[in-house]
Amino acid sequence: MIFAIPLCISVFLLNQIPPPTPEDESLRVKRVQMDAKARWHSFSLFAFGLILLIINYTLITAYRDLQSNFASNIWLALGYG
């Protein structure tokens, strides 16, 4: 409920923004929807970094999960009661 009030205010303020003028539209590039070929090209461009991020995130998550699940066993094995 604490978040609901700022959310309602923000949505109200966003609705008060005027639509873009023709000058605004001329200064920007119109976005077009990507087809399958463009999506594949975009993925292949960043595939190495994305795969490294996913593997890294998965390993860190697995490590944190194992550490939290077996923390008491680890402390007992180290001699702390």
C-alpha positions in Angstrom: 0.0 0.0 0.0 2.9 2.3 0.6 3.9 2.0 -3.1 0.3 2.5 -4.4 0.2 6.2 -3.7 3.4 7.1 -5.6 2.3 4.8 -8.4 -1.1 6.5 -8.8 0.6 9.9 -8.7 3.2 8.8 -11.3 0.5 7.4 -13.6 -1.5 10.6 -13.3 1.5 12.7 -14.2 2.4 10.5 -17.1 -1.1 11.0 -18.5 -0.5 14.8 -18.3 2.4 14.7 -20.8 1.4 16.2 -24.1 1.7 14.2 -27.3 4.8 14.7 -29.4 4.8 17.6 -31.9 5.6 17.1 -35.5 9.0 18.6 -34.8 9.6 16.0 -32.0 8.7 13.2 -34.4 11.0 14.6 -37.1 14.0 14.7 -34.7 13.7 11.0 -33.8 14.0 7.8 -35.7 10.8 5.7 -36.0 11.1 2.3 -34.4 10.2 -0.7 -36.5 9.4 -4.1 -35.4 12.2 -6.7 -35.7 11.6 -9.7 -37.8 13.1 -13.1 -37.1 16.2 -12.4 -39.2 16.9 -9.1 -37.4 16.4 -10.8 -34.0 18.8 -13.5 -34.9 21.4 -11.0 -36.1 21.0 -9.0 -32.9 21.4 -12.1 -30.8 24.4 -13.4 -32.8 26.1 -10.0 -32.4 25.9 -10.2 -28.6 25.7 -14.0 -28.1 29.2 -14.4 -26.5 28.5 -11.8 -23.8 25.0 -13.0 -23.2 26.0 -16.6 -22.8 28.8 -15.6 -20.4 26.4 -13.5 -18.3 23.9 -16.3 -18.2 26.5 -18.9 -17.2 28.0 -16.6 -14.6 24.6 -15.7 -13.1 23.7 -19.4 -13.0 26.9 -20.4 -11.2 26.7 -17.6 -8.7 23.0 -18.5 -8.0 23.9 -22.2 -7.5 26.8 -21.3 -5.2 24.6 -19.0 -3.1 21.9 -21.7 -2.9 24.3 -24.4 -1.8 26.0 -22.1 0.7 22.7 -21.1 2.3 21.3 -24.7 2.3 24.5 -26.2 3.8 25.7 -23.2 5.9 25.0 -25.0 9.2 26.9 -28.1 8.1 29.8 -26.1 6.9 30.1 -24.3 10.3 29.8 -27.6 12.1 32.6 -29.1 10.0 34.8 -26.2 10.7 34.4 -26.8 14.4 31.9 -24.0 15.3 28.9 -25.2 17.3 
